């Protein structure tokens, strides 16, 4: 801030605004990364569900279905 005055100068305000702007840009970048991860996780979840369906149809004994329910063992 200005050294000998009570009110900040325009330069002081511009410096503060530049700092805030830099922080906002960093947050926007981080949010973009998080959104990208969310999209990837959604795609992975869909792929896993497709695999479980494919396994369930290929295994008529129901073993995959029971393991998928969380029993943790092959029946």
BELGIMO-V931503 format. One record per residue. RES is the residue in one small letter. OMEGA is omega in degrees with one decimal (NA if undefined). NEAR is the number of other C-alpha atoms within 12 Angstrom. Layout:
BEGIN
res	omega	near
RES	OMEGA	NEAR
RES	OMEGA	NEAR
END
This chain:
BEGIN
res	omega	near
x	179.7	15
x	-172.0	13
x	-172.0	9
x	-179.6	8
x	-178.1	9
x	-177.1	8
x	177.2	12
x	177.7	15
x	176.8	15
x	178.8	12
x	178.4	13
x	179.5	16
x	178.9	15
x	178.0	14
x	178.6	16
x	179.2	16
x	177.4	14
x	177.2	14
x	179.0	14
x	179.4	14
x	178.2	14
x	178.8	14
x	177.9	14
x	177.8	14
x	178.3	14
x	178.2	14
x	177.9	14
x	178.0	14
x	178.8	14
x	178.5	14
x	176.8	14
x	178.7	14
x	180.0	14
x	178.5	14
x	178.2	14
x	178.2	14
x	179.2	14
x	178.6	14
x	179.7	14
x	179.5	14
x	176.8	14
x	178.7	14
x	178.6	14
x	179.3	14
x	177.4	14
x	179.3	14
x	179.5	14
x	178.5	15
x	177.6	16
x	178.3	14
x	179.7	17
x	178.1	22
x	-179.8	18
x	179.2	15
x	-179.9	20
x	179.6	20
x	-177.4	15
x	-178.2	14
x	-174.9	17
x	-178.3	13
x	179.9	14
x	-178.2	19
x	-178.2	21
x	-179.9	24
x	179.3	25
x	178.6	19
x	179.9	18
x	179.4	20
x	176.5	15
x	178.1	12
x	175.2	12
x	178.1	12
x	178.4	13
x	-177.8	15
x	NA	15
END
